[in-house]
Amino acid sequence: MKINTIQPKTMIVSSKLPGADFVINQYSGCSYGCVYCYAEFTRKFTNHLKDEWGSYVDVKTEFEDILRKEIKTLNKKIGNKVIWKNNSILPDILMSSVSDPYQGIEAKYKVTRRILEIFIDENYLGKLSILTKGTLVTRDIDLFRKLNIQVGMTITSLGDEISRIFETNAPLSTDRLNALRKLNKADISTYVCISPLFPHFADDTDSLDKLFNEIKEAGTDYLFIEHINLPPKRMSLLIKKLANRVDEKMIDKFQNSQTIDHKARLVQTVDKLIKKYNFRVFGGGVLDHENAIDGTNFFVK
């Protein structure tokens, strides 16, 4: 694993992602190396084109003064009642959009924890949200209690064998569910991100049902669900990596995963389970970047 330190020019960056006004990526690159990760595209912007995704992480340092200044600016806009997405005067900052705030090196560098401490010190008036696969997230429950924050855990399946194929170095899904239970027990607002929604669930409704059931049993009732979102070249690379690890039927499902018919069958299955378990779902449906009409119309309902 290559680990470098870099000095950022900015920390809070404007975002076009649905539900997020801004993002913070305190790390560039991700040690989890998930083979389906759309964030692999960032290699071209960070001088890592020759590095395999998952083989490097750049750690942002000496950012405190920058972050404090940016928080003060946001607080001033909140005081002036600037309207953000969803007609809210409280902007939402997401950590992180193209990395993971609680990947393994966070235990050493504690960048995420320091950022949270600065938000508390500066009395940030807006909202924060976190998205992670890292079980280290429970370490910061003491800080979450002092912030207007929602913590998201990405859980894509219950089959740890499947997790090992697609999410090479990430914590097991069973461990993520345990972390989710701890967060809910501590009364932290949580959500689960099912992204990507694996194509084989269209024909394996029992497994998807079990996933929804486990999430509900863990105490979370809010979901963010997204179809697999990869450009053709990246999808081809993913299928090549799967070639010797899964059967041909699974590969066929990935090859057909971008068709309208396939997505429609998946959405029908998801809708039934949402109603069965009484989940709330961000956007009211399954996020679909591939067929988005504009920057806001992302959802298949």
VENSUL-V681922 format. One line per field, one symbol per residue. phi: phi as a letter, one per 30 degrees, with the letter a starting at -180 (. if undefined). psi: psi as a letter, one per 20 degrees, with the letter a starting at -180 (. if undefined). burial: + if it has 9 or more other C-alpha atoms within 8 Angstrom, else -. A space follows every 50 residues. Layout:
# VENSUL-V681922
phi: ???
psi: ???
burial: ???
This chain:
# VENSUL-V681922
phi: .dbbcbcdcbcccebcddibdbbbcdbcjbddiddcdddeddedcbibdd cddjcbbccdbhcddddddddeddedddddidccehhcccdccccbcbab dbdedddddhddddddddddedhecdcbbbbacdddedeceddedcbdbb cccdbcacddddeddcbecdededddddddddddddiddbbcccbddded ddcbddddddddddddddjcbbbbbbdebbdeddddddddddecbbdddd dedddcdcddddddddddddeddedechdcbeiiaddbdecddadcdccc c
psi: pppqpqoqhqgopqqjqpiphrqpniqprpihkpijphihhihhikkkhi pppiiqpppprlighgggghgggghghghjlppaqkkqioqpppoqhkap ikrhihhghkggghgghhhghjlpibqqqqprjpiihihjhhhhijqnqp pppooiriohgghhghmgjqqqhhhhhghgggghhjkpprrponoqophi ihjmhgghghggghgghijpjpqoppqpnqqgghgggghhhigjirrhgg ghhhhjiiqhgghghghggggghgggjlqqppijappnhhjphaihmipp .
burial: -------+--++-------+++++++++++++++-+-----++------- --+++++++++-+--+++-+++--+-++-----++---++++++++++++ ++++-+---+++--++++++-+-+-+++++++++++++-++-++--++++ ++++++++-+--+++++++++++-++++++++++---+++++++++++++ ++--+-++++++++++-+++++++++++++----+--++--++------+ +-+++-++---++-+++-+-+-++--+-++++--++++---+-----++- -
